[in-house]
C-alpha cells in the first residue's frame, strides 16, 4: 500500500483574513485556488457585512 504524506496546519482567523486580503489584491497563485476559496468562504461566514467590506478596503 502506498502512503501519502499530508501536512496539516490550523490557520488562525487573522491568518485567513490576511490570505483573503492578499489574494484579493493580486492573482491567486496556481495551486492555491482551493485555499483562497476556503479562506474567503470561512472569513465571510464569520463576519458582518461591514467587517467583510472593510477587510478588502483596509491594508
C-alpha positions in Angstrom: 0.0 0.0 0.0 1.3 3.5 -0.9 1.2 6.1 1.8 0.6 9.8 1.1 2.2 12.3 3.3 0.0 15.2 4.0 0.9 18.2 6.1 -1.8 19.7 8.4 -2.0 23.2 9.7 -4.6 25.1 11.6 -5.0 28.7 10.4 -6.0 31.4 12.9 -8.8 33.8 11.9 -6.2 36.5 11.5 -4.2 34.3 9.0 -7.3 33.5 7.0 -8.2 37.2 6.8 -4.6 38.0 5.7 -4.8 35.4 2.9 -8.1 36.8 1.7 -6.7 40.4 1.8 -3.5 39.4 0.0 -5.2 37.4 -2.8 -7.9 39.9 -3.3 -5.3 42.4 -4.5 -3.4 40.0 -6.8 -3.8 36.9 -8.9 -4.2 33.8 -6.8 -1.1 31.6 -7.5 -1.7 28.4 -9.3 -2.3 25.6 -6.8 -3.7 27.9 -4.1 -7.1 28.4 -5.6 -8.8 26.0 -3.1 -7.1 27.6 -0.2 -8.3 31.0 -1.3 -11.9 29.7 -1.9 -11.9 28.1 1.6 -10.4 31.2 3.3 -12.9 33.5 1.6 -15.9 31.4 2.4 -14.8 30.9 6.0 -14.0 34.6 6.6 -17.2 35.9 5.1 -19.3 33.4 7.0 -17.8 34.6 10.3 -18.0 38.4 9.6 -20.6 41.1 9.5 -21.2 42.8 6.1 -19.3 45.9 7.4 -16.3 43.8 8.5 -16.2 42.0 5.2 -16.3 45.3 3.3 -13.5 46.7 5.5 -11.4 43.6 5.0 -10.8 44.4 1.4 -10.5 48.2 1.9 -8.1 48.0 4.8 -4.4 47.5 4.3 
